[in-house]
Amino acid sequence: TDKDAVVMWYAPKYIHLLAQRRAVPFPNYKNRMAYLRAVRDSGANYIYLTRFNPRNTFYHVNGLEPLTTFTRIATPIWRENDPANRQLVSVLLRVDNKQLENAIGNAQDLENNGL
């Protein structure tokens, strides 16, 4: 990532410590629109998702669950698969701000029309 990149992840202190990048916390939402607004409002250029969610180790929480929310607004630039079963373990996404604004606008139109 660029030196001035802003990375969103569940544990932003690790990103700052290891990558020396500005990092913002990934929100705990279940609503697609809330996720999209959080990305926009934080100024995040990248989103890092991992199967392991360090905020919730007690329950079996899949930290990759929000990935489907971001498929239209971000491009994977790095991924790691489990060598044993080839399942996705983590992914770094680059946010496309134009696509992000379009997705928010489209979602707002649906909300305004009661859909």
C-alpha positions in Angstrom: 0.0 0.0 0.0 1.0 3.6 -0.4 2.7 5.3 2.6 -0.4 7.5 3.0 -2.9 4.6 2.8 -5.7 4.2 5.3 -6.4 0.6 6.1 -9.6 -0.7 7.8 -9.3 -3.8 9.9 -10.8 -5.4 13.0 -7.6 -4.6 15.0 -6.2 -1.3 13.5 -3.3 -1.1 16.0 -1.7 -4.2 14.4 -1.9 -2.6 11.0 -0.2 0.5 12.3 2.4 -1.4 14.2 3.3 -3.9 11.4 2.7 -1.9 8.2 3.2 1.6 9.6 0.1 2.8 7.9 -2.8 4.8 9.3 -5.5 2.3 10.3 -9.1 2.7 11.3 -11.3 0.1 13.0 -13.6 -2.1 11.0 -17.1 -1.6 12.3 -19.3 -4.4 13.8 -22.4 -3.9 11.6 -24.8 -6.4 9.9 -26.2 -3.8 7.6 -24.7 -3.3 4.2 -25.4 0.4 4.0 -23.8 1.0 7.4 -20.6 -0.8 6.2 -20.5 1.3 3.1 -21.0 4.6 5.0 -18.3 3.6 7.5 -15.8 3.0 4.7 -16.6 6.3 3.1 -16.6 8.3 6.4 -13.3 6.8 7.6 -11.5 7.6 4.4 -10.2 4.0 4.2 -8.4 3.2 0.9 -8.0 -0.4 1.8 -10.0 -3.0 3.7 -8.3 -6.0 5.3 -10.5 -9.0 6.1 -9.5 -12.2 7.8 -11.4 -15.4 8.7 -10.1 -14.9 12.2 -11.8 -11.9 14.0 -9.6 -10.8 16.8 -12.5 -9.0 18.4 -14.5 -12.1 18.9 -12.4 -15.2 19.6 -14.9 -16.8 22.0 -17.6 -17.5 19.4 -16.9 -19.0 15.9 -17.2 -15.7 14.0 -16.1 -15.6 10.3 -14.4 -12.3 9.8 -14.8 -12.8 6.0 -18.5 -12.6 6.3 -18.7 -8.9 5.2 -16.7 -9.6 2.1 -19.8 -9.9 -0.1 -20.7 -6.3 0.8 -17.5 -5.0 -0.7 -17.3 -7.0 -4.0 -18.7 -4.1 -6.1 -16.7 -1.3 -4.4 -13.3 -2.8 -4.0 -10.7 -5.0 -5.8 -8.7 -7.7 -4.2 -5.0 -6.9 -4.4 -3.7 -9.7 -2.1 -5.2 -12.9 -0.8 -4.1 -15.8 1.3 -5.5 -19.3 1.1 -5.2 -22.1 3.6 -2.7 -24.5 2.1 -4.6 -27.5 3.6 -8.0 -26.8 2.0 -7.4 -23.8 -0.3 -10.1 -21.8 1.5 -9.7 -18.1 1.7 -8.1 -17.0 5.0 -7.5 -13.3 4.4 -7.8 -10.7 1.7 -6.7 -7.1 1.2 -9.1 -5.0 -0.9 -8.5 -1.6 -2.6 -11.5 0.7 -2.3 -12.8 2.4 -5.5 -14.3 5.6 -4.2 -16.4 6.2 -7.3 -17.9 2.7 -7.0 -18.4 3.3 -3.3 -20.3 6.5 -3.9 -22.4 4.8 -6.6 -23.2 1.9 -4.2 -24.3 4.3 -1.5 -26.4 6.3 -3.9 -28.1 3.2 -5.3 -28.8 1.8 -1.7 -30.3 5.2 -0.7 -32.5 5.2 -3.8 -33.8 1.8 -2.8 -34.4 2.9 0.8 -36.2 6.1 -0.4 -38.5 4.0 -2.6 -39.3 1.6 0.2 -37.5 -1.4 -1.4 
